[in-house]
Structures are given as structure tokens and as C-alpha cells.
Amino acid sequence: MHKAARTKKTKASLKIRDIAVDRKPTPTQQLLQQEHQQKREAGTPSIVPTKKVKLKTVHDDSWYVAYAVLVDFYRLNGHTSVLRSDPNQKLMGWVKRQRNNRRVGKLCQKKIDELDQLRFVWHRTNHAWDAKYNMLVEYQKKFGHCIVPSETFYLPLSGWINRQKHLYRSRHEFKYLTPDDRTEALQKIPGWSWEI
């Protein structure tokens, strides 16, 4: 019985995050109490929140900590396309959340601008397509044609070209949709052919 009473007392005196041991107010609670007292003295109505208050500055600080990690990633790799296979899974998750937050309107313009300074990849699949397209344009400029050999060095580009041709054929045969702007972009490259 004595042990149970002691455990009950310990649980009552400990609160997670908002109240410190022995029910002393945290600095956040002290600031809220001071603000409430000032408003009461000034005659301004004030509501003291009873639930945990999530301060914007704390959230912003954690955002900028993750942003600094992304800056380091950008300096090392020259891009911000953090893949699912990247060892830093937290960074990959954070990058994915930034894309989602922007899509649903939860990311402020200041943060969007800061990410844009790092050439942030907002649409990962579009970015990958554009990168391969640009490789093909460079290949065509260098060699004067679009017939890419399937040698080790050119294998990724050659495979991508074959996928584009397959998607194009599927679109016409089975009504599978390939974006028209991509089809037009490929057709503008001198020497491009849909033949395999």
C-alpha cells in the first residue's frame, strides 16, 4: 500500500513537457501568466489557455534546423532530390512533407522562396523526366542524332528513351495517357523518332 501511494504521488507531481517536476511552471507558462496579468491590469480581456500551447517560434526553429541539413545535402550532392533510398530517412521525410505542405497551402511564401534558392525539387517525377530529357538534348548536340547505344555509360538514358517510346505506343494502342507537352518536347529534338 505504501509503494502504491508513493507511485501515485510521483505521477501527480510529474507532467510531460508543460509542467516541470513539483508542478513548477515552465518558462512558456510563466510568459503566458505574465501576459495574462498585464492584460488583466490594463482591463483587456484575456483567455489563459488550459491546453499545451505550441509556439510558432519553436516550430520555425525545427524547420530551420531541417533546412540546414538540406543545405548541407545540397552542397554535397548539387541537388535537393532526396531519394527514398537515402540513409537520412528523416531528411527524406521532411522533404516529402515540404512538397505536401506546399500542395495543400500550408507552407508560407518565405519558406518556399528559401527552398527555391536551393533549386528545391517540388515535383520529383517531373524533375527526373526533365533531367533525362536534358541529357538527351546534350547527347543530340554532341553526336547529331538521338540513337543512344545501350552501353553501360548510356544505359540509363537508353532505357529512358525506350520507356518514352513504349508509353507513346501504348497511348495510341491502348489509350494510355502520356502528357502531350512531353510528346511535343521530344518531337522538337532534331533526329527524334518514335521508331524503336
TIRO-2110 file (N, C-alpha, C; in Angstrom, 1 decimal):
// TIRO-2110
0.8, -1.2, 0.0, N, 1, A
0.0, 0.0, 0.0, CA, 1, A
0.9, 1.3, 0.0, C, 1, A
1.9, 1.2, 0.8, N, 2, A
2.8, 2.4, 0.9, CA, 2, A
3.5, 2.7, -0.5, C, 2, A
3.9, 1.6, -1.2, N, 3, A
4.5, 1.7, -2.5, CA, 3, A
3.5, 2.3, -3.5, C, 3, A
2.3, 1.9, -3.5, N, 4, A
1.2, 2.4, -4.4, CA, 4, A
1.0, 3.9, -4.2, C, 4, A
0.9, 4.3, -2.9, N, 5, A
0.7, 5.7, -2.6, CA, 5, A
1.9, 6.6, -3.1, C, 5, A
3.1, 6.1, -3.0, N, 6, A
4.3, 6.8, -3.4, CA, 6, A
4.3, 6.9, -5.0, C, 6, A
3.9, 5.9, -5.7, N, 7, A
3.8, 5.9, -7.2, CA, 7, A
2.8, 6.9, -7.6, C, 7, A
1.6, 6.9, -6.9, N, 8, A
0.5, 7.9, -7.3, CA, 8, A
1.0, 9.3, -7.1, C, 8, A
1.7, 9.6, -6.0, N, 9, A
2.2, 10.9, -5.7, CA, 9, A
3.2, 11.3, -6.7, C, 9, A
4.1, 10.4, -7.2, N, 10, A
5.1, 10.7, -8.2, CA, 10, A
4.5, 11.1, -9.5, C, 10, A
3.5, 10.3, -9.9, N, 11, A
2.8, 10.6, -11.1, CA, 11, A
2.1, 11.9, -11.1, C, 11, A
1.5, 12.3, -9.9, N, 12, A
0.8, 13.6, -9.8, CA, 12, A
1.7, 14.7, -9.9, C, 12, A
3.0, 14.6, -9.4, N, 13, A
3.9, 15.7, -9.4, CA, 13, A
4.7, 15.8, -10.7, C, 13, A
4.6, 14.8, -11.6, N, 14, A
5.3, 14.9, -12.9, CA, 14, A
4.3, 15.2, -14.0, C, 14, A
4.5, 16.1, -14.9, N, 15, A
3.7, 16.4, -16.1, CA, 15, A
4.7, 16.4, -17.3, C, 15, A
4.2, 15.9, -18.4, N, 16, A
5.0, 15.9, -19.6, CA, 16, A
5.1, 17.2, -20.2, C, 16, A
6.3, 17.7, -20.5, N, 17, A
6.6, 18.9, -21.3, CA, 17, A
6.1, 20.2, -20.7, C, 17, A
4.8, 20.4, -20.3, N, 18, A
4.3, 21.7, -20.0, CA, 18, A
4.5, 22.0, -18.5, C, 18, A
4.5, 21.1, -17.6, N, 19, A
4.7, 21.4, -16.2, CA, 19, A
5.9, 20.6, -15.7, C, 19, A
6.8, 21.3, -15.1, N, 20, A
8.0, 20.6, -14.6, CA, 20, A
7.8, 19.8, -13.4, C, 20, A
8.8, 19.2, -12.8, N, 21, A
8.7, 18.4, -11.6, CA, 21, A
8.2, 19.4, -10.5, C, 21, A
7.4, 18.8, -9.6, N, 22, A
6.8, 19.6, -8.4, CA, 22, A
5.9, 20.7, -8.9, C, 22, A
5.3, 20.6, -10.1, N, 23, A
4.3, 21.5, -10.6, CA, 23, A
4.8, 22.9, -10.7, C, 23, A
6.0, 23.1, -10.9, N, 24, A
6.6, 24.5, -11.2, CA, 24, A
6.3, 24.8, -12.6, C, 24, A
5.8, 26.1, -12.9, N, 25, A
5.5, 26.4, -14.3, CA, 25, A
6.8, 26.5, -15.2, C, 25, A
6.6, 26.1, -16.4, N, 26, A
7.7, 26.2, -17.4, CA, 26, A
7.9, 27.7, -17.8, C, 26, A
9.0, 28.0, -18.5, N, 27, A
9.1, 29.4, -18.9, CA, 27, A
8.0, 29.8, -19.9, C, 27, A
7.5, 28.9, -20.7, N, 28, A
6.3, 29.2, -21.5, CA, 28, A
5.1, 29.6, -20.7, C, 28, A
4.8, 28.8, -19.7, N, 29, A
3.7, 29.1, -18.8, CA, 29, A
3.9, 30.4, -18.1, C, 29, A
5.1, 30.7, -17.7, N, 30, A
5.4, 32.0, -17.0, CA, 30, A
5.1, 33.1, -17.9, C, 30, A
5.5, 33.1, -19.1, N, 31, A
5.3, 34.1, -20.1, CA, 31, A
3.8, 34.3, -20.3, C, 31, A
3.0, 33.2, -20.4, N, 32, A
1.6, 33.3, -20.6, CA, 32, A
0.9, 33.9, -19.4, C, 32, A
1.4, 33.6, -18.2, N, 33, A
0.8, 34.1, -17.0, CA, 33, A
1.1, 35.6, -16.9, C, 33, A
2.3, 36.0, -17.2, N, 34, A
2.7, 37.4, -17.2, CA, 34, A
1.8, 38.2, -18.2, C, 34, A
1.7, 37.7, -19.4, N, 35, A
0.8, 38.3, -20.4, CA, 35, A
-0.6, 38.5, -19.9, C, 35, A
-1.1, 37.4, -19.3, N, 36, A
-2.5, 37.4, -18.8, CA, 36, A
-2.6, 38.5, -17.7, C, 36, A
-1.6, 38.6, -16.8, N, 37, A
-1.6, 39.6, -15.7, CA, 37, A
-1.6, 41.0, -16.3, C, 37, A
-0.8, 41.2, -17.3, N, 38, A
-0.7, 42.6, -17.9, CA, 38, A
-2.0, 43.0, -18.5, C, 38, A
-2.6, 42.0, -19.2, N, 39, A
-3.9, 42.3, -19.9, CA, 39, A
-5.0, 42.6, -18.8, C, 39, A
-5.0, 41.8, -17.7, N, 40, A
-6.0, 42.0, -16.7, CA, 40, A
-5.8, 43.4, -16.0, C, 40, A
-4.6, 43.8, -15.8, N, 41, A
-4.3, 45.1, -15.2, CA, 41, A
-4.7, 46.2, -16.1, C, 41, A
-4.6, 46.0, -17.5, N, 42, A
-4.9, 47.0, -18.4, CA, 42, A
-6.4, 47.0, -18.7, C, 42, A
-7.1, 46.0, -18.2, N, 43, A
-8.6, 46.0, -18.4, CA, 43, A
-8.9, 45.3, -19.7, C, 43, A
-8.0, 44.6, -20.4, N, 44, A
-8.2, 43.9, -21.6, CA, 44, A
-8.6, 42.5, -21.3, C, 44, A
-9.7, 42.0, -21.9, N, 45, A
-10.0, 40.6, -21.6, CA, 45, A
-8.9, 39.6, -22.1, C, 45, A
-8.6, 38.6, -21.4, N, 46, A
-7.6, 37.7, -21.8, CA, 46, A
-8.1, 36.3, -21.4, C, 46, A
-7.7, 35.3, -22.3, N, 47, A
-8.0, 33.9, -22.0, CA, 47, A
-6.7, 33.2, -21.8, C, 47, A
-6.6, 32.5, -20.7, N, 48, A
-5.4, 31.7, -20.4, CA, 48, A
-5.7, 30.3, -21.0, C, 48, A
-4.8, 29.9, -21.9, N, 49, A
-5.1, 28.6, -22.5, CA, 49, A
-4.8, 27.5, -21.4, C, 49, A
-5.7, 26.5, -21.4, N, 50, A
-5.5, 25.4, -20.4, CA, 50, A
-4.8, 24.3, -21.1, C, 50, A
-4.8, 24.2, -22.4, N, 51, A
-4.1, 23.1, -23.1, CA, 51, A
-2.7, 23.6, -23.4, C, 51, A
-1.9, 22.6, -23.9, N, 52, A
-0.5, 22.9, -24.3, CA, 52, A
-0.5, 23.8, -25.4, C, 52, A
0.4, 24.8, -25.4, N, 53, A
0.5, 25.8, -26.4, CA, 53, A
1.7, 25.5, -27.3, C, 53, A
1.5, 25.4, -28.6, N, 54, A
2.6, 25.1, -29.5, CA, 54, A
3.0, 26.5, -30.0, C, 54, A
4.2, 26.9, -29.7, N, 55, A
4.7, 28.2, -30.1, CA, 55, A
5.2, 28.1, -31.5, C, 55, A
4.9, 29.1, -32.3, N, 56, A
5.3, 29.2, -33.7, CA, 56, A
6.8, 29.2, -33.8, C, 56, A
7.5, 29.9, -32.9, N, 57, A
8.9, 30.0, -33.0, CA, 57, A
9.6, 28.7, -32.8, C, 57, A
9.0, 27.8, -31.9, N, 58, A
9.6, 26.5, -31.7, CA, 58, A
9.5, 25.7, -33.0, C, 58, A
8.3, 25.8, -33.7, N, 59, A
8.1, 25.1, -34.9, CA, 59, A
9.0, 25.6, -36.0, C, 59, A
9.2, 27.0, -36.1, N, 60, A
10.1, 27.6, -37.1, CA, 60, A
11.5, 27.1, -36.8, C, 60, A
11.9, 27.1, -35.6, N, 61, A
13.3, 26.7, -35.3, CA, 61, A
13.6, 25.3, -35.8, C, 61, A
12.6, 24.4, -35.6, N, 62, A
12.8, 23.0, -36.0, CA, 62, A
12.8, 22.9, -37.6, C, 62, A
12.0, 23.8, -38.2, N, 63, A
12.0, 23.8, -39.7, CA, 63, A
13.4, 24.3, -40.2, C, 63, A
14.0, 25.3, -39.5, N, 64, A
15.3, 25.8, -40.0, CA, 64, A
16.4, 24.8, -39.7, C, 64, A
16.3, 24.0, -38.6, N, 65, A
17.3, 23.0, -38.4, CA, 65, A
17.3, 22.0, -39.5, C, 65, A
16.1, 21.5, -39.9, N, 66, A
16.0, 20.6, -41.0, CA, 66, A
16.4, 21.2, -42.3, C, 66, A
16.1, 22.5, -42.5, N, 67, A
16.5, 23.2, -43.7, CA, 67, A
18.1, 23.3, -43.8, C, 67, A
18.7, 23.5, -42.6, N, 68, A
20.2, 23.5, -42.6, CA, 68, A
20.8, 22.1, -43.0, C, 68, A
20.1, 21.1, -42.6, N, 69, A
20.6, 19.7, -43.1, CA, 69, A
20.4, 19.6, -44.6, C, 69, A
19.3, 20.1, -45.1, N, 70, A
19.1, 20.1, -46.6, CA, 70, A
20.1, 20.9, -47.3, C, 70, A
20.5, 22.1, -46.7, N, 71, A
21.6, 22.9, -47.3, CA, 71, A
22.9, 22.1, -47.4, C, 71, A
23.2, 21.4, -46.3, N, 72, A
24.4, 20.5, -46.4, CA, 72, A
24.3, 19.4, -47.4, C, 72, A
23.1, 18.8, -47.5, N, 73, A
22.9, 17.8, -48.6, CA, 73, A
23.1, 18.4, -50.0, C, 73, A
22.6, 19.6, -50.2, N, 74, A
22.7, 20.3, -51.4, CA, 74, A
24.2, 20.6, -51.8, C, 74, A
24.9, 21.0, -50.8, N, 75, A
26.3, 21.3, -51.0, CA, 75, A
27.1, 20.1, -51.4, C, 75, A
26.8, 19.0, -50.8, N, 76, A
27.5, 17.7, -51.1, CA, 76, A
27.1, 17.1, -52.4, C, 76, A
25.8, 17.2, -52.8, N, 77, A
25.2, 16.5, -53.9, CA, 77, A
24.9, 17.3, -55.1, C, 77, A
24.8, 18.7, -54.9, N, 78, A
24.4, 19.6, -56.0, CA, 78, A
22.9, 19.6, -56.4, C, 78, A
22.1, 18.9, -55.6, N, 79, A
20.7, 18.9, -55.8, CA, 79, A
19.9, 18.6, -54.5, C, 79, A
18.6, 18.8, -54.5, N, 80, A
17.8, 18.6, -53.3, CA, 80, A
16.8, 17.4, -53.4, C, 80, A
17.1, 16.6, -54.4, N, 81, A
16.2, 15.4, -54.6, CA, 81, A
16.6, 14.3, -53.7, C, 81, A
16.1, 14.3, -52.5, N, 82, A
16.5, 13.2, -51.5, CA, 82, A
15.6, 12.0, -51.8, C, 82, A
16.3, 10.9, -52.2, N, 83, A
15.5, 9.7, -52.6, CA, 83, A
15.1, 8.9, -51.4, C, 83, A
14.1, 8.0, -51.6, N, 84, A
13.7, 7.1, -50.5, CA, 84, A
14.8, 6.2, -50.0, C, 84, A
15.8, 5.9, -50.9, N, 85, A
16.9, 5.1, -50.5, CA, 85, A
18.0, 5.8, -49.7, C, 85, A
17.8, 7.1, -49.6, N, 86, A
18.9, 7.9, -48.9, CA, 86, A
19.0, 7.4, -47.4, C, 86, A
20.2, 7.3, -46.9, N, 87, A
20.3, 6.8, -45.5, CA, 87, A
19.7, 7.8, -44.5, C, 87, A
19.6, 9.1, -44.8, N, 88, A
18.9, 10.0, -43.9, CA, 88, A
17.4, 10.0, -44.1, C, 88, A
16.7, 9.1, -43.5, N, 89, A
15.3, 8.9, -43.7, CA, 89, A
14.5, 10.1, -43.1, C, 89, A
15.0, 10.8, -42.1, N, 90, A
14.4, 11.9, -41.5, CA, 90, A
14.3, 13.1, -42.5, C, 90, A
15.5, 13.3, -43.2, N, 91, A
15.6, 14.3, -44.2, CA, 91, A
14.6, 14.0, -45.4, C, 91, A
14.6, 12.8, -45.8, N, 92, A
13.7, 12.4, -46.9, CA, 92, A
12.3, 12.6, -46.5, C, 92, A
11.9, 12.3, -45.3, N, 93, A
10.5, 12.5, -44.8, CA, 93, A
10.2, 14.0, -44.8, C, 93, A
11.2, 14.8, -44.3, N, 94, A
11.0, 16.3, -44.2, CA, 94, A
10.8, 16.9, -45.6, C, 94, A
11.6, 16.5, -46.5, N, 95, A
11.5, 17.0, -47.9, CA, 95, A
10.1, 16.6, -48.5, C, 95, A
9.7, 15.4, -48.3, N, 96, A
8.4, 15.0, -48.7, CA, 96, A
7.2, 15.8, -48.1, C, 96, A
7.4, 16.1, -46.8, N, 97, A
6.4, 17.0, -46.1, CA, 97, A
6.3, 18.4, -46.7, C, 97, A
7.5, 18.9, -47.1, N, 98, A
7.5, 20.3, -47.7, CA, 98, A
6.7, 20.3, -49.0, C, 98, A
6.9, 19.2, -49.8, N, 99, A
6.1, 19.1, -51.0, CA, 99, A
4.6, 19.1, -50.7, C, 99, A
4.3, 18.2, -49.8, N, 100, A
2.9, 18.1, -49.4, CA, 100, A
2.3, 19.4, -48.8, C, 100, A
3.1, 20.0, -47.9, N, 101, A
2.6, 21.2, -47.3, CA, 101, A
2.4, 22.3, -48.3, C, 101, A
3.2, 22.4, -49.3, N, 102, A
3.0, 23.4, -50.4, CA, 102, A
1.8, 23.1, -51.2, C, 102, A
1.6, 21.8, -51.5, N, 103, A
0.5, 21.5, -52.3, CA, 103, A
-0.9, 21.8, -51.7, C, 103, A
-0.9, 21.7, -50.3, N, 104, A
-2.2, 21.9, -49.6, CA, 104, A
-2.2, 23.3, -49.0, C, 104, A
-1.2, 24.2, -49.3, N, 105, A
-1.2, 25.6, -48.9, CA, 105, A
-0.8, 25.8, -47.5, C, 105, A
0.0, 24.9, -46.9, N, 106, A
0.4, 25.0, -45.5, CA, 106, A
1.9, 25.6, -45.4, C, 106, A
2.5, 25.9, -46.5, N, 107, A
3.9, 26.4, -46.5, CA, 107, A
3.9, 27.8, -46.9, C, 107, A
4.4, 28.7, -46.0, N, 108, A
4.4, 30.1, -46.3, CA, 108, A
5.4, 30.5, -47.4, C, 108, A
5.2, 31.6, -48.0, N, 109, A
6.0, 32.0, -49.2, CA, 109, A
7.4, 32.2, -48.9, C, 109, A
7.7, 32.7, -47.7, N, 110, A
9.1, 32.9, -47.2, CA, 110, A
9.9, 31.5, -47.3, C, 110, A
9.3, 30.5, -46.8, N, 111, A
9.9, 29.2, -46.8, CA, 111, A
10.0, 28.6, -48.2, C, 111, A
9.0, 28.8, -49.0, N, 112, A
9.0, 28.4, -50.4, CA, 112, A
10.2, 29.1, -51.1, C, 112, A
10.4, 30.4, -50.9, N, 113, A
11.5, 31.1, -51.5, CA, 113, A
12.8, 30.6, -51.1, C, 113, A
12.9, 30.3, -49.8, N, 114, A
14.2, 29.8, -49.3, CA, 114, A
14.5, 28.4, -49.9, C, 114, A
13.5, 27.6, -50.0, N, 115, A
13.7, 26.3, -50.7, CA, 115, A
14.0, 26.4, -52.2, C, 115, A
13.4, 27.4, -52.8, N, 116, A
13.7, 27.7, -54.2, CA, 116, A
15.1, 28.1, -54.4, C, 116, A
15.7, 28.8, -53.5, N, 117, A
17.1, 29.2, -53.6, CA, 117, A
18.1, 28.0, -53.7, C, 117, A
17.6, 26.8, -53.2, N, 118, A
18.4, 25.6, -53.3, CA, 118, A
17.9, 24.7, -54.5, C, 118, A
17.2, 25.3, -55.4, N, 119, A
16.6, 24.6, -56.6, CA, 119, A
15.8, 23.4, -56.1, C, 119, A
15.0, 23.6, -55.1, N, 120, A
14.2, 22.5, -54.5, CA, 120, A
13.4, 21.8, -55.5, C, 120, A
13.3, 20.5, -55.5, N, 121, A
12.6, 19.7, -56.4, CA, 121, A
11.2, 19.6, -55.9, C, 121, A
10.2, 20.3, -56.4, N, 122, A
8.8, 20.3, -55.9, CA, 122, A
8.1, 19.1, -56.5, C, 122, A
8.4, 18.7, -57.7, N, 123, A
7.8, 17.5, -58.3, CA, 123, A
8.8, 16.5, -58.7, C, 123, A
9.0, 15.5, -57.9, N, 124, A
10.2, 14.6, -58.1, CA, 124, A
10.1, 13.9, -59.4, C, 124, A
8.9, 13.4, -59.8, N, 125, A
8.8, 12.7, -61.1, CA, 125, A
9.1, 13.6, -62.3, C, 125, A
8.5, 14.8, -62.2, N, 126, A
8.8, 15.8, -63.3, CA, 126, A
10.3, 16.1, -63.4, C, 126, A
10.9, 16.2, -62.2, N, 127, A
12.3, 16.6, -62.2, CA, 127, A
13.2, 15.4, -62.9, C, 127, A
12.8, 14.2, -62.5, N, 128, A
13.6, 13.1, -63.1, CA, 128, A
13.4, 13.0, -64.6, C, 128, A
12.2, 13.3, -65.1, N, 129, A
11.9, 13.3, -66.6, CA, 129, A
12.7, 14.4, -67.2, C, 129, A
12.6, 15.6, -66.6, N, 130, A
13.4, 16.7, -67.2, CA, 130, A
14.9, 16.5, -67.2, C, 130, A
15.4, 15.9, -66.2, N, 131, A
16.9, 15.6, -66.2, CA, 131, A
17.3, 14.7, -67.3, C, 131, A
16.5, 13.6, -67.6, N, 132, A
16.8, 12.7, -68.7, CA, 132, A
16.6, 13.4, -70.0, C, 132, A
15.6, 14.2, -70.1, N, 133, A
15.3, 14.9, -71.4, CA, 133, A
16.5, 15.8, -71.7, C, 133, A
17.0, 16.5, -70.7, N, 134, A
18.2, 17.4, -70.9, CA, 134, A
19.4, 16.6, -71.3, C, 134, A
19.5, 15.4, -70.7, N, 135, A
20.7, 14.5, -71.1, CA, 135, A
20.6, 14.2, -72.6, C, 135, A
19.3, 13.9, -73.1, N, 136, A
19.1, 13.5, -74.5, CA, 136, A
19.4, 14.7, -75.4, C, 136, A
19.0, 15.9, -75.0, N, 137, A
19.3, 17.1, -75.8, CA, 137, A
20.8, 17.3, -75.9, C, 137, A
21.5, 17.1, -74.8, N, 138, A
23.0, 17.3, -74.8, CA, 138, A
23.6, 16.2, -75.7, C, 138, A
23.1, 15.0, -75.6, N, 139, A
23.6, 13.9, -76.4, CA, 139, A
23.4, 14.2, -77.9, C, 139, A
22.2, 14.7, -78.3, N, 140, A
22.0, 15.1, -79.7, CA, 140, A
22.9, 16.2, -80.2, C, 140, A
23.1, 17.1, -79.3, N, 141, A
24.0, 18.2, -79.7, CA, 141, A
25.5, 17.7, -80.0, C, 141, A
25.9, 16.7, -79.1, N, 142, A
27.2, 16.2, -79.2, CA, 142, A
27.4, 15.3, -80.4, C, 142, A
26.4, 14.4, -80.7, N, 143, A
26.6, 13.4, -81.7, CA, 143, A
25.7, 13.6, -83.0, C, 143, A
24.7, 14.5, -82.9, N, 144, A
23.9, 14.9, -84.1, CA, 144, A
22.8, 13.9, -84.3, C, 144, A
22.5, 13.0, -83.4, N, 145, A
21.4, 12.1, -83.6, CA, 145, A
20.9, 11.7, -82.2, C, 145, A
19.8, 10.9, -82.2, N, 146, A
19.1, 10.5, -80.9, CA, 146, A
19.2, 9.0, -80.7, C, 146, A
20.0, 8.3, -81.4, N, 147, A
20.1, 6.9, -81.3, CA, 147, A
21.2, 6.6, -80.3, C, 147, A
20.7, 6.4, -79.0, N, 148, A
21.6, 6.2, -77.9, CA, 148, A
21.9, 4.7, -77.7, C, 148, A
23.2, 4.3, -77.7, N, 149, A
23.5, 2.9, -77.5, CA, 149, A
23.2, 2.4, -76.1, C, 149, A
23.0, 1.2, -76.0, N, 150, A
22.7, 0.6, -74.6, CA, 150, A
23.9, 0.1, -74.0, C, 150, A
25.0, 0.9, -74.1, N, 151, A
26.2, 0.5, -73.4, CA, 151, A
26.1, 1.0, -71.9, C, 151, A
27.0, 0.5, -71.1, N, 152, A
27.0, 0.8, -69.7, CA, 152, A
26.8, 2.3, -69.4, C, 152, A
27.6, 3.1, -70.0, N, 153, A
27.6, 4.5, -69.7, CA, 153, A
26.3, 5.2, -70.1, C, 153, A
25.7, 4.8, -71.2, N, 154, A
24.5, 5.4, -71.7, CA, 154, A
23.2, 4.6, -71.4, C, 154, A
23.3, 3.5, -70.6, N, 155, A
22.2, 2.6, -70.3, CA, 155, A
21.0, 3.3, -69.7, C, 155, A
21.2, 4.2, -68.7, N, 156, A
20.1, 4.9, -68.1, CA, 156, A
19.3, 5.7, -69.1, C, 156, A
20.0, 6.5, -70.0, N, 157, A
19.4, 7.3, -71.0, CA, 157, A
18.7, 6.4, -72.0, C, 157, A
19.4, 5.4, -72.5, N, 158, A
18.8, 4.5, -73.5, CA, 158, A
17.5, 3.8, -72.9, C, 158, A
17.5, 3.4, -71.7, N, 159, A
16.3, 2.8, -71.1, CA, 159, A
15.2, 3.8, -71.0, C, 159, A
15.5, 5.0, -70.7, N, 160, A
14.5, 6.1, -70.6, CA, 160, A
13.9, 6.3, -71.9, C, 160, A
14.7, 6.4, -73.0, N, 161, A
14.2, 6.6, -74.3, CA, 161, A
13.2, 5.5, -74.7, C, 161, A
13.6, 4.3, -74.4, N, 162, A
12.7, 3.2, -74.8, CA, 162, A
11.4, 3.2, -74.0, C, 162, A
11.5, 3.7, -72.7, N, 163, A
10.2, 3.8, -72.0, CA, 163, A
9.3, 4.9, -72.6, C, 163, A
9.9, 6.0, -73.1, N, 164, A
9.1, 7.1, -73.7, CA, 164, A
8.4, 6.5, -75.0, C, 164, A
9.2, 5.8, -75.7, N, 165, A
8.6, 5.2, -77.0, CA, 165, A
7.5, 4.2, -76.7, C, 165, A
7.7, 3.4, -75.6, N, 166, A
6.7, 2.4, -75.2, CA, 166, A
5.4, 3.2, -74.8, C, 166, A
5.6, 4.2, -73.9, N, 167, A
4.4, 4.9, -73.4, CA, 167, A
3.7, 5.6, -74.6, C, 167, A
4.4, 6.1, -75.6, N, 168, A
3.8, 6.7, -76.7, CA, 168, A
3.0, 5.7, -77.5, C, 168, A
3.6, 4.5, -77.8, N, 169, A
2.8, 3.5, -78.5, CA, 169, A
1.6, 3.0, -77.7, C, 169, A
1.8, 2.8, -76.4, N, 170, A
0.7, 2.4, -75.5, CA, 170, A
-0.5, 3.4, -75.6, C, 170, A
-0.1, 4.7, -75.6, N, 171, A
-1.1, 5.7, -75.6, CA, 171, A
-2.0, 5.6, -76.9, C, 171, A
-1.4, 5.3, -78.0, N, 172, A
-2.1, 5.2, -79.2, CA, 172, A
-2.8, 3.9, -79.4, C, 172, A
-2.3, 2.8, -78.8, N, 173, A
-2.9, 1.5, -79.0, CA, 173, A
-3.9, 1.2, -77.9, C, 173, A
-3.6, 1.6, -76.7, N, 174, A
-4.5, 1.2, -75.5, CA, 174, A
-5.0, 2.5, -74.8, C, 174, A
-4.9, 3.6, -75.4, N, 175, A
-5.4, 4.9, -74.8, CA, 175, A
-4.7, 5.2, -73.4, C, 175, A
-3.5, 4.7, -73.2, N, 176, A
-2.8, 5.1, -72.0, CA, 176, A
-2.3, 6.5, -72.2, C, 176, A
-2.5, 7.3, -71.2, N, 177, A
-2.2, 8.8, -71.4, CA, 177, A
-0.8, 9.1, -71.1, C, 177, A
-0.1, 9.7, -72.1, N, 178, A
1.2, 10.3, -71.9, CA, 178, A
1.0, 11.8, -72.0, C, 178, A
1.6, 12.7, -71.2, N, 179, A
1.4, 14.1, -71.3, CA, 179, A
1.8, 14.6, -72.7, C, 179, A
0.9, 15.4, -73.3, N, 180, A
1.2, 15.9, -74.7, CA, 180, A
2.4, 16.8, -74.7, C, 180, A
2.6, 17.6, -73.6, N, 181, A
3.8, 18.5, -73.6, CA, 181, A
5.1, 17.8, -73.7, C, 181, A
5.2, 16.6, -73.1, N, 182, A
6.4, 15.8, -73.2, CA, 182, A
6.5, 15.2, -74.6, C, 182, A
5.4, 14.8, -75.2, N, 183, A
5.5, 14.2, -76.6, CA, 183, A
6.0, 15.3, -77.5, C, 183, A
5.5, 16.5, -77.4, N, 184, A
5.9, 17.6, -78.2, CA, 184, A
7.3, 18.0, -78.0, C, 184, A
7.8, 18.0, -76.7, N, 185, A
9.2, 18.3, -76.4, CA, 185, A
10.1, 17.3, -77.1, C, 185, A
9.8, 16.1, -77.0, N, 186, A
10.6, 15.1, -77.7, CA, 186, A
10.7, 15.2, -79.2, C, 186, A
9.5, 15.5, -79.8, N, 187, A
9.5, 15.7, -81.2, CA, 187, A
10.2, 16.9, -81.7, C, 187, A
10.5, 17.9, -80.8, N, 188, A
11.2, 19.1, -81.2, CA, 188, A
12.8, 18.8, -81.3, C, 188, A
13.2, 17.7, -80.7, N, 189, A
14.6, 17.4, -80.8, CA, 189, A
15.0, 16.9, -82.2, C, 189, A
15.9, 17.5, -82.9, N, 190, A
16.3, 17.1, -84.2, CA, 190, A
16.8, 15.6, -84.2, C, 190, A
16.2, 14.8, -85.1, N, 191, A
16.6, 13.4, -85.2, CA, 191, A
15.8, 12.5, -84.3, C, 191, A
14.8, 13.0, -83.6, N, 192, A
14.0, 12.2, -82.7, CA, 192, A
13.1, 11.3, -83.6, C, 192, A
12.9, 10.1, -83.2, N, 193, A
12.0, 9.2, -83.9, CA, 193, A
11.3, 8.3, -82.9, C, 193, A
10.0, 8.0, -83.2, N, 194, A
9.2, 7.1, -82.3, CA, 194, A
9.5, 5.7, -82.6, C, 194, A
10.2, 5.4, -83.7, N, 195, A
10.5, 4.0, -84.0, CA, 195, A
11.5, 3.4, -83.0, C, 195, A
11.4, 2.2, -82.8, N, 196, A
12.3, 1.5, -81.8, CA, 196, A
13.5, 0.9, -82.6, C, 196, A
END
